[in-house]
Amino acid sequence: MSLPSVLVLAGGPDAERAISLESGAAVARALREAGHAVEFCEIDGLDGSALDAMPGDVVFPVLHGLWGEGGPLQSVLEAARERTGRGYVGCGPSASRLAMDKLATKIAAGRAGVRTPLAGVVDPRDVSCCVPLPVVVKPVHEGSSVGLMICRDLEAWATARELVAADSQTARVYMAEMMISGREVTVSLVEDGDGGFLDLPLVEIIASGGVYDYDAKYTRGDTRYVVEPGLPDGLADEIREAAIRLALVIGARDLSRVDFLIDGEGVAWLLELNTMPGFTASSLLPKAAAARGIGLPALVSRLVSLAAARSSDGAACEKMSR
């Protein structure tokens, strides 16, 4: 039986466009290596008629950011799935919107019994922060630590307020989150096709400057990654189980990456859930999979198979949030 052909989408209008193009190119190369026929398409936006004219049995949207990962693109993909039965990799529209909203994710975490730092919306007119300092200020609907600011004192808070006010033309909403100092770890989740998840190891992120921001992720090249880091007994299992509970509550499917901070007392705190993790050379999900002997071609081909299973009868809609 021949492998499904794949339409790989990358680009988009979001701040992470360059990373999306890099990730998408890596996915396309790996799928070809796995034996799939692949059409790579760089997009700015996309509507249903344009999508219907594109080839491929399955769509693999490798986009990061509010439009490409946060629901709008998924709405186009889901409407096309309902018309044609063509499946796509990743979450449906509702789960994508929920996961992209960091404050809504915190509410979901409460439902899942997952600990997460106190946070609130930033009003730049407010002299006092809604959360006791120190805090991390960041956009509610962006990924890759775009716009992240650390506020350890009132002077830094005043600067952050000015920057948030100056950014008002983008309509970004910012949040202030209680700052947790400690070790950052991430859990990569890939469904196994039988109702469970692959046993992928945790990865610890050690940023040279102490903050895992956009530059630390993609430009400086001085961040260290430790697969299966030494953690207190039982903590890795606790974090993994928390990540799975959150993914199920949000309704994530196929793949996701869940980020945590571990404080000095050994307590894990949720940061966020990413519904379309990167596939660049520094990306964490491919590192975790490789540590289990799953190369990128096998990994992305598995994801296509999950989407293709939903394509076969056109009946599998996105999961309902629990």
N, C-alpha and C positions, 0 to 999 in steps of 0.2 A: 504494500500500500504506500503510495507516495506521500511525502510530507506536505502539509499545507503551505501554500505560498503566503508570504507575509508582506504587508504594507507597513513600513516603519515611518512614523511621523516624528519630526523634530523641529525645533525652532520656537515659533510662537512669539507673542508680543511682550512676554514677561521679562523681568530683570535678569532671569537666569537663562536667557536665550543661548548664550555662548556655551554654557555647560550642557544644555539640552542637545545642541548640535554635536558636541563631543560624545555625549552618552549615546545618542542615536546612531552615530557612525560606528561606535564600538558594538552596539547591538546588531546592526546590519551585518558587519563583518563576521561576528560570531554565528549568526543565523546561517549565513552562506557557508561557513565552515562546517556547520552541522548538517548541511544538505538541503536547506530550504531555498526556494526561489524567493528573492527579496527585491522589493521596490522601495528605495529610500526617497522620501519626499520632505524637503524643507518647506515649512509653511509659516505664514504670518498669522493668518486666521483660517477658519474653515467653516463652510456651511454644508448642508446635507447634499445638495446637488453636486458640489465639487467632490465630496467624499465618495458619492455613488459612482462617479466617473473614474475613480482610482482603482487599480487592480489589487488583488490579494484576497486570499480566503479568510485571513485573520488580520486585524489591525493591532499594531504594537505602538502605542503613543508614548514616546519617550520625552515628555515635556515636563518642565518643572516651573512652579509658580502658580499664581492665582487663576489665570485663564486656562493654562494647559494641564494643571493638576488639581485645580480646586473646584471643578464642576462644570464650567461652561463647555469645554471640549467634550467632557463625558456626556453631557446632554446631547450633543450632536452625534456622538458615537452610539448612544443608547437608542436614539430615534432611528438611526440607520439600522441598528440590530433588529428593531421591531419591524422595519420595512423589509429587510433582506435576509435576516437571520445571521448576518456576519458578526461574529464575536470579536471582542477586543480585550487586550490584556489590561488588568487592573480593575480598580473600583468603579462602581456605577456612580451616577451624579450625586445622589444624596450623601453617600459615605465620603465621596471626594470633598464635598463642601464642608462637611462636619470636620474632617481631619485637617483641612486647610485653615480652619478657624481655631486658633490656639486657645481661645477662651471657651469655645464650645467643646473642644477636646477635653478641657479640664472638667467640665460638667459631666462628660461621658466617663472620664476617669473616676469621678465620684461614684457614678452608678456601678462601675466595675470594681470598686474597692481599691483603687490604685492611688497612692499618695502623690500629690503634686503641689508645687509651691504656690503660696498665696499670690494673687495677681488682680489687677484691675485696669480699666481703660484710663489712658493718659488724657487729661484735659490741660492743654498748655497754658490756660488762663489760671490754673490752680497753683499757687505758690507752694503748697504742701503736696507731697506725693501721697497717693492713695494707699501705698504700701510702705512700711518702715524701711528706711535706707539701711544697708545698700540694696540697690535693685538693678535689674537688667531691663532696659527699655528696648522694645523691638516691635516691628509691625505685626499685627494680629494675623494678616493674610499673606505673608511672604515666607519663603523657605531659604535655605542656604545661609542663614544668619544675615540676610540682607537688612541693612539699617540698624543693626544691633549696636547698643550703647551701654556702657557700664557706668552707673552712678553710685559712687561710694560716699559722696558728701553733697551738701546743698549747692555748692558751686557747680558740680557736675550735673546735678539735677536741673539747675537753671539753664545750663547750656543745652541739655536734652530738650527742655521745654521750648527753647528758641528754635532748635532744629525741627521739632515736631510741628511747630507753628509755621515755619518756613516751608514745610513739606505739604501744606494743606492743599496745594493745587493738585496733588496726586490722589487725593481723597483717601489716603492711607489712614487706617485706625491703628494707633499704637497702644501697647499695654506696658505696664510696669509690673515686673515679677520679682518676688523675693529672691535675692541672690543666694544660691547654695554654693559654698566653696567645697571642692572635693574632686573626686575622680569621675570622668565622664565615660560612660560605656553605652554601647548600642546593641540592640537585639535585632537581627535580620530574620524575618518570617517569610517563608516560602511554603505554600500549600503543597501537600504531597499527593493530592488527587484522591485520597481516601478519607477525607474529613479531618486530617491532622496536618502537622507541619514537619518539615525536614528538621533534623537535629543539627542546627547550625550554631557554632560557638559565639559567645559574646566577643566583642572587640572593644578594647579600651583605646581612647583617643587622648594623646598627650600633646597638647599644643605648646610650642616653645614659649609663647608669650602668656600662657595661662588662659587664653580666651580662644575658643574654636569658632572664629568668625570667618567671613567669606575668604579673606586673604589666607588664613591658616588652612582652609579647606582646599583652595584651588591655585594660589599663586606663589606662596613663599616656598613651599616644598620642604619645610622644616618640622612638620607635624609627624609624630611617631604613632604607629598603630601596633597594639599588642593583642594578638589573638589568644583567646582563653587566658586572660590575665588572672593572677592569683587574687582571689577574693575570699572573705571569711566563709567558713563552712555554710553551705546551704543558700548563700546569697545569690549566686548565679542562677540557681533553679527558681528562687523567689522572683527575681527580675524577669526571667523568661516567662514564668507563669503569669505575671502581671501584664507583660506585653501581649500575650495571647488573649487574656481576658479583655483588655482594652480593644484589641483588633476585632474581637467578636462583637463587642457592644457597638462599636462604630460601624461594623458591617464591612470591614476591609476584606479584600479577596485577592488571591493570586500571590501578591508580594506586598511587603511593607517593611519599614524599619522604624523601630521605637527607641528613642533616646532617653537616657536616665543620667542623673548625677547621684553619686554616693557621697554623703557627708562624712565628717570626721567620726561620727558615731556608728558608721556602717549602715546608715539608713538610706534606702534608694528613693529618689524623687523623680517622677516623670517630667520630661521636658516637652516632647511632642511625638506625634506619629506621622511618618511620611509615607504617602501612598504610592509614590513612584520614585524610589531611591535612584541615585545616579549609577552610571555604568562607566565612569571614567577610570583612569589608572589609579586614582586615589580613593575611589568609592568603596564603601564599607561592605555592602551586601556581597559583591563579587569576592572580596577578601575572605569573608566568612565562609562562603560556599567553597572557595578554593581550599580552605583549611580542612574541609571534609572530602576533598578529592573530586569536587564538582567544578569542572572548568566552565568558563563563560559560555561556550557553545552549548554544552549540556544544560546549563542553567536557563538560558533564554529559550531554548527549544522546549524545555519543560513548561515554561510560562505560556508559550504558544499553544502547547497541547491542552493546557487548562482552558484557554480561551476557545480553542477549537471544539472542545467538548460541549461548550455552551452554544456553539454555532450549529451543531449537528441537527438539532430540532428546533432551534430558535426559541426555546421555551424557558431558558434560564435567565431570569431577570436578576437585577442586583439584590443582594441580601437586604432584608429588612433589619434596621437597627434594633437590637434587643435591649 
